[in-house]
Amino acid sequence: MLSLLIWLPIAGGLLAIPAGRVSVHAVRWLALLVAVATFLASISLLFGFDAKQHAMQFSEHVPWIRAFDVYYSLGVDGISVPLILLTTVITVLVVIAGWEIAPGRIGEYFAAFLVLEGLMIGVFCALDAVLFYVFFEGMLIPMFLIIGIWGGPRRVYATVKFFLYTFFGSIFLLVALVYLYLQAGTFEIAQLQQFHLTAREQYLVFLAFLIAFAVKIPMWPVHTWLPDAHVEAPTGGSVVLAAILLKVGGYGFLRFSLPMASYASSKLAIVIIAASLIAIVYIGLVALVQRDMKKLIAYSSIAHMGFVTLGFFVIFALFNRADASAAMAVQGGMVQMISHGFISGAMFLCVGVLYDRIHSRQIADYGGVVHSMPIFATFFVIFAMANVGLPGTSGFVGELMVILASFKANVWYAVLAALTLVVGAAYTLWMIKRVVFGAPGNERVAAMTDLNGREFFCLLVLTLLVLWLGLWPAPLIELMDASVGHLLQQSQLVNLR
């Protein structure tokens, strides 16, 4: 089943290239069929998944490179399954949203997104470190092409910057994995999580992991590539980048940093907590002065991902005092990742809808959109409220869990984290007020047409997901409960030799 999830979209992507040269109509339906089939296959994981077990399920284990004991090894647990489902849902919506893309390269466009989907699912399934690294690096190629070919006027600059930052971080990941192999004699992630390193080794391995995953999230101060990439990327690229690719960094912390270098993680947790709080407060203030809608949402993403890393590392201030709060912190970080995938994807889709009509992302070029596009305005306001963290939306649940857990660790962590409720409301409502409300800003805005069927469907699906997770988060929390508990047990171990 996991191999099907990985290779079905990749195979579909490869078929889309020649299909696009034969028939624009055919390649659109091929891409949609493959994306929907992958989504349905991912849903089937839930029917055979036992949420009460922390062990990897749906496992596949086949020799790949025998000389180095590298295996094609796959498996999922309660942490990876939600991220796979997020990936397949978002890909379906991206395919639908890109239905009317320029037909000259439509085959290559859909191929890039389908191949990217397979590689991202591979990251969340890989149980061998080399296989993880191959998928981790492979994701750069289709995203590089998506921004570089279909991006804006400064796409080459943004693409090169994106590639250099992420590739630079990946080098440190490779060095750490090779070192662990030389010490432990295996690339199997489960065995590496149980292997004991010296304190010095743990510090070095942790720092290597930190560089690799901090760039991917991205954390302050290695975040500067993200706003440029978002501004220049096409709408679908921005949606996938914000909704899924950023989550790979958080997933890496859970799979590698916390269990493999638990001692170093505990000692250096204050560094990550500080960087997370700076991202939540400072980056939120940076978002407040943006005039480009995409750039504002990009900085908002960095601030919201600060809650993820805060939740993952504040646990080291909670052990031996409030283990239930430690679990709530990690679960809150995971809920925030899934929620942010829905909300940020929806916000970028909304900006794409506006851009398709008057080809501008500048806030000053709009105003009074509600008069010409009342249905769109309703959706946009809902997603803005979710971005602020309004109770009843998914944006509220994860942030509340992380803030409550942080309060038990240190009241100042919670106070600084809670400032995002003020700063986030300021920059989000500032944008909504100037774009949606008031008198129509100009004749072009007054002449805009409301949502078509495709746009309405995409935004409706994301609205339902945002409200579902906000009103009933229990299924997601129960799905990851056993796996999070096992992760906390691993993180409490002082694996020193």
C-alpha positions in Angstrom: 0.0 0.0 0.0 2.8 2.5 0.9 4.7 1.7 -2.3 1.4 2.3 -4.2 1.1 5.7 -2.5 4.6 6.7 -3.5 4.9 5.3 -7.0 1.4 5.8 -8.4 1.7 9.7 -8.5 5.3 9.4 -9.7 4.3 7.1 -12.6 1.3 9.3 -13.3 3.5 12.3 -13.5 5.9 10.6 -15.9 2.8 9.7 -18.1 1.5 13.3 -17.9 4.5 14.7 -19.9 3.8 12.8 -23.2 0.1 13.0 -22.6 0.3 16.8 -22.4 1.8 17.0 -25.8 -1.0 15.0 -27.3 -4.1 16.4 -25.6 -4.5 19.2 -23.1 -7.9 17.8 -22.1 -6.6 14.3 -21.6 -3.6 15.3 -19.4 -5.9 17.3 -17.1 -8.1 14.4 -16.5 -5.1 12.0 -16.1 -3.6 14.2 -13.4 -6.9 14.5 -11.6 -7.5 10.7 -11.8 -4.1 9.9 -10.4 -4.4 12.5 -7.6 -7.8 11.3 -6.6 -6.7 7.6 -6.8 -3.8 8.4 -4.5 -6.1 10.2 -2.1 -8.4 7.3 -1.9 -5.5 4.9 -1.4 -4.3 7.1 1.5 -7.8 7.0 3.1 -7.7 3.2 3.0 -4.7 3.4 5.5 -7.1 4.5 8.2 -9.2 1.3 7.9 -6.3 -1.0 8.6 -4.4 1.3 11.0 -4.4 0.5 14.8 -4.1 3.8 16.6 -3.5 2.0 19.9 0.0 0.8 18.7 3.1 2.9 18.4 4.8 0.4 16.1 5.2 1.0 12.4 2.4 -0.5 10.3 2.0 -1.4 6.7 5.7 -2.2 6.7 7.7 -3.1 3.7 11.4 -4.2 4.0 13.4 -5.2 0.9 17.2 -5.1 0.4 18.3 -2.2 -1.8 22.1 -1.6 -1.6 23.4 -4.8 0.1 27.0 -3.6 0.4 25.9 -0.9 2.9 22.9 -2.6 4.4 20.6 -0.1 2.8 16.9 -1.2 2.6 13.9 -0.1 0.7 12.1 0.1 4.1 8.7 1.7 4.5 6.2 2.1 7.4 3.8 4.5 9.0 2.7 5.4 12.5 0.3 7.9 14.0 2.7 10.8 13.3 3.2 10.1 9.6 -0.4 9.1 8.6 -1.9 12.5 9.1 0.9 14.1 7.1 0.3 11.7 4.2 -3.4 12.4 4.2 -2.6 16.2 4.2 -0.3 15.6 1.2 -2.9 13.7 -0.8 -5.8 16.1 -0.1 -3.7 19.2 -1.0 -2.5 17.7 -4.2 -6.0 17.0 -5.4 -7.0 20.6 -4.8 -3.8 21.9 -6.5 -4.6 19.9 -9.6 -8.1 21.2 -9.7 -6.9 24.8 -9.0 -4.4 24.5 -11.9 -6.9 23.3 -14.4 -6.6 26.3 -16.7 -2.8 26.7 -16.5 -1.2 27.7 -19.8 -1.5 24.7 -22.1 1.9 25.0 -23.7 3.5 23.2 -20.7 0.5 21.8 -18.9 1.9 18.2 -19.1 5.1 19.2 -17.4 3.2 21.3 -14.9 1.0 18.5 -13.6 3.9 16.1 -13.9 6.0 18.2 -11.5 3.2 18.3 -8.8 2.5 14.5 -9.1 6.1 13.5 -8.8 6.5 16.0 -5.9 3.5 14.3 -4.2 5.1 10.9 -4.5 8.4 12.1 -3.1 6.8 13.9 -0.2 4.8 10.8 0.7 8.1 8.8 0.5 9.6 11.2 3.1 6.8 10.4 5.6 7.0 6.6 4.9 10.8 6.0 4.8 12.2 3.9 7.6 15.8 3.7 6.2 17.9 6.8 6.6 19.3 6.6 3.0 15.9 6.2 1.6 14.7 9.2 3.6 17.5 11.3 2.3 16.8 10.3 -1.3 13.2 11.4 -1.0 14.2 14.4 1.2 16.6 15.7 -1.6 14.4 14.5 -4.4 11.7 17.0 -3.4 13.9 19.9 -4.4 13.9 19.0 -8.1 10.2 19.3 -8.9 9.8 22.3 -6.6 12.8 23.9 -8.3 11.2 23.5 -11.6 7.7 24.7 -10.5 9.2 28.0 -9.2 11.8 28.3 -12.0 9.5 27.7 -15.0 6.0 28.9 -13.9 7.1 31.5 -11.4 7.0 35.3 -11.5 9.5 37.9 -12.9 12.2 37.1 -10.3 11.7 33.4 -10.4 15.4 32.6 -11.2 16.6 34.5 -8.2 14.0 32.9 -5.9 14.6 29.4 -7.2 18.4 29.6 -6.8 18.0 31.0 -3.3 15.5 28.3 -2.4 17.8 25.6 -3.8 21.0 26.9 -2.1 19.4 27.3 1.3 17.8 23.8 1.3 20.7 22.0 -0.3 23.1 23.6 2.1 21.1 22.2 5.0 20.8 18.8 3.4 24.6 18.5 3.3 24.7 18.5 7.1 21.9 15.9 7.2 23.9 13.6 5.0 27.1 14.0 7.0 25.2 13.2 10.2 23.6 10.1 8.7 27.0 8.8 7.4 28.5 9.4 10.8 25.7 7.5 12.5 26.1 4.6 10.1 29.9 4.4 10.8 29.1 4.3 14.5 26.1 2.1 14.6 26.6 0.0 11.4 23.1 0.5 10.1 20.9 3.0 8.3 17.7 1.7 9.9 16.0 4.7 11.6 14.6 2.5 14.4 18.0 1.1 15.3 19.6 4.5 15.1 17.0 5.8 17.5 18.2 3.2 20.1 21.9 3.6 19.5 23.9 5.3 22.3 26.2 8.2 21.4 28.6 10.2 23.6 27.5 13.6 24.8 29.9 15.2 22.3 28.6 13.1 19.4 25.0 14.0 20.3 25.8 17.7 20.2 27.4 17.4 16.8 24.7 15.2 15.4 21.9 17.4 16.8 23.5 20.6 15.3 23.7 18.9 11.9 20.0 17.9 12.1 19.1 21.3 13.4 20.7 23.1 10.3 19.0 20.7 7.9 15.5 20.8 9.4 15.5 24.4 10.5 16.1 25.5 6.9 13.2 23.4 5.8 10.6 24.7 8.3 12.1 27.5 8.1 13.1 28.8 11.5 14.5 32.2 12.3 17.1 33.3 11.2 17.4 30.9 8.2 13.9 31.9 6.9 14.7 34.5 4.3 14.4 32.2 1.3 10.7 31.5 2.0 9.1 34.9 1.3 11.0 35.1 -2.0 10.0 31.6 -3.0 6.3 32.2 -2.2 6.1 35.5 -4.0 7.6 34.1 -7.2 6.0 30.7 -7.1 2.7 30.0 -9.0 -0.3 29.6 -6.9 -0.1 25.8 -6.8 3.6 26.0 -5.9 2.9 28.3 -3.0 0.1 26.1 -1.7 2.3 22.9 -1.7 5.3 24.8 -0.3 3.3 26.2 2.6 0.9 23.3 3.3 3.3 20.3 3.0 7.0 21.1 2.3 7.4 23.1 5.5 6.1 20.2 7.5 9.1 18.0 6.4 11.3 20.0 8.8 9.0 19.5 11.8 8.7 15.8 10.9 12.5 15.5 10.8 12.8 16.8 14.3 10.4 14.1 15.5 12.0 11.3 13.6 15.7 12.2 14.1 16.6 15.0 16.5 14.4 14.1 19.5 14.9 10.3 19.7 18.5 10.0 18.3 20.0 12.9 20.2 17.7 13.2 23.2 20.5 14.4 25.6 21.6 17.2 23.3 18.0 18.0 22.5 17.3 18.5 26.2 20.4 20.7 26.7 19.9 22.8 23.7 16.1 23.0 23.8 16.3 26.6 25.2 18.0 27.6 21.9 15.1 26.2 19.8 12.6 27.7 22.2 14.2 31.1 21.9 14.3 30.9 18.1 10.7 29.8 18.1 9.5 32.7 20.3 11.5 35.2 18.1 9.7 33.7 15.0 6.3 34.0 16.7 6.8 37.7 17.8 9.4 39.3 15.5 8.3 37.6 12.2 4.7 38.5 13.1 5.8 42.2 13.3 7.6 41.9 10.0 4.3 40.5 8.5 2.5 43.6 9.8 4.4 46.0 7.4 4.1 43.9 4.2 2.2 45.3 1.2 2.2 42.1 -0.9 -0.4 39.6 0.1 1.7 36.6 -0.7 4.6 38.0 1.3 2.4 38.7 4.3 1.0 35.2 4.3 4.6 33.8 3.9 5.8 35.6 7.0 2.6 34.5 8.8 3.6 30.9 8.0 7.0 31.4 9.6 5.4 32.8 12.7 2.8 29.9 12.9 5.5 27.3 12.4 7.2 28.7 15.4 4.4 27.1 17.5 5.4 23.8 16.0 9.0 23.9 17.1 8.0 25.5 20.4 5.7 22.5 21.1 8.3 20.0 20.1 11.1 21.3 22.3 9.2 22.8 25.3 8.7 19.1 26.4 12.2 19.1 27.9 11.1 21.7 30.4 8.1 19.5 31.3 9.6 16.0 31.9 9.4 14.7 35.5 6.9 17.5 36.2 3.9 17.1 33.9 4.2 14.3 31.4 0.6 14.9 30.3 1.5 18.4 29.4 4.5 17.1 27.4 2.2 15.0 25.3 -0.1 17.9 24.8 2.8 20.1 23.6 3.8 17.6 20.9 0.3 16.9 19.9 -0.4 20.6 19.7 2.6 21.0 17.4 1.3 18.2 15.2 -2.2 19.7 15.1 -0.7 23.0 14.3 1.2 21.5 11.3 -2.0 19.9 9.9 -4.1 23.0 10.6 -1.5 25.3 9.0 -1.5 23.1 6.0 -5.2 23.7 5.5 -5.2 27.4 6.4 -2.0 28.5 4.5 -3.1 26.5 1.5 -6.5 28.2 1.5 -5.0 31.6 2.0 -2.6 31.2 -1.0 -5.5 29.9 -3.1 -7.5 33.0 -2.2 -4.6 35.2 -3.3 -4.4 33.2 -6.5 -8.1 33.7 -7.2 -7.6 37.5 -6.9 -4.4 37.4 -9.0 -6.1 35.5 -11.8 -8.5 38.4 -12.2 -6.4 41.6 -12.1 -2.8 40.2 -12.0 -1.8 42.0 -8.8 -0.9 40.8 -5.3 -0.5 44.3 -3.9 -3.0 45.1 -1.1 -3.3 48.7 -2.3 -4.7 47.5 -5.7 -7.8 46.1 -4.1 -10.6 47.2 -1.8 -14.3 46.5 -1.6 -13.9 43.0 -3.1 -17.0 42.0 -1.1 -19.2 44.0 -3.5 -18.2 42.1 -6.6 -17.2 38.8 -5.1 -19.4 38.2 -2.0 -19.0 34.4 -2.0 -15.2 34.7 -2.3 -15.1 37.3 0.4 -17.0 35.0 2.8 -14.4 32.2 2.3 -11.5 34.7 2.6 -12.8 36.0 5.9 -13.3 32.5 7.3 -9.7 31.6 6.5 -8.5 34.9 7.9 -10.3 34.2 11.2 -8.7 30.7 11.2 -5.3 32.3 10.7 -5.9 34.6 13.6 -6.8 31.5 15.8 -10.6 32.1 16.2 -12.2 29.5 18.5 -14.1 27.0 16.4 -11.4 26.9 13.7 -8.4 24.6 13.4 -6.0 27.5 14.0 -7.2 27.8 17.6 -6.7 24.2 18.7 -3.0 23.7 18.1 -2.0 27.1 19.3 -4.0 26.7 22.5 -2.5 23.3 23.3 1.0 24.6 22.8 0.4 27.7 24.9 -1.2 25.7 27.7 1.8 23.3 27.8 4.3 26.2 27.6 2.5 27.9 30.5 3.4 24.9 32.7 7.0 25.0 31.6 7.5 28.8 32.0 4.9 31.5 32.2 7.0 33.8 29.9 7.1 31.2 27.2 3.3 31.3 27.2 3.0 35.1 27.4 5.4 35.6 24.4 3.7 32.8 22.4 0.2 34.2 23.1 1.3 37.6 21.6 0.8 36.0 18.2 -3.0 36.2 18.9 -2.6 40.0 19.0 0.0 40.4 16.3 -1.6 37.8 14.0 -4.9 39.5 14.3 -3.3 42.9 13.5 -1.7 41.9 10.2 -4.5 39.5 9.1 -7.3 41.9 9.8 -5.3 44.8 8.3 -5.1 42.9 5.0 -8.8 41.8 5.1 -10.0 45.3 5.9 -8.2 46.8 2.9 -8.8 44.0 0.4 -12.4 42.9 1.2 -14.2 45.8 2.8 -14.9 49.4 2.0 -15.8 50.9 -1.3 -14.4 49.2 -4.5 -10.9 50.3 -4.9 -11.0 50.8 -8.7 -12.9 49.9 -11.8 -11.1 46.6 -12.2 -12.1 45.5 -8.7 -15.7 46.5 -9.4 -15.7 44.4 -12.6 -14.4 41.2 -11.0 -16.5 38.1 -11.2 -17.2 35.8 -8.3 -15.9 32.2 -7.9 -16.2 29.6 -10.6 -17.1 26.0 -9.9 -13.6 24.8 -9.5 -12.5 27.6 -7.2 -15.7 27.3 -5.1 -15.1 23.5 -4.7 -11.4 23.9 -3.5 -12.3 26.6 -1.0 -15.3 24.8 0.3 -13.3 21.6 0.9 -10.7 23.6 2.9 -13.4 25.4 4.8 -14.9 22.2 5.9 -11.5 20.8 6.9 -10.7 23.9 8.9 -14.0 23.8 10.7 -13.9 20.1 11.3 -10.5 20.2 12.9 -11.5 23.2 14.9 -14.7 21.7 16.2 -13.7 18.1 16.5 -9.9 17.5 16.8 -10.3 14.3 18.9 -9.9 11.9 15.9 -6.6 13.4 14.9 -5.3 13.5 18.5 -6.3 9.9 19.1 -4.7 8.9 15.9 -1.3 10.1 17.0 -1.6 9.5 20.8 0.3 6.2 21.0 3.1 7.3 18.6 3.5 10.6 20.5 3.7 8.7 23.8 6.4 6.4 22.4 8.3 9.4 21.1 8.2 11.0 24.6 9.6 7.8 26.1 12.5 7.9 23.6 13.1 11.6 24.2 13.4 11.0 28.0 16.2 8.5 27.5 19.7 9.9 28.0 21.3 7.7 25.3 25.0 8.3 26.3 27.8 5.8 26.2 
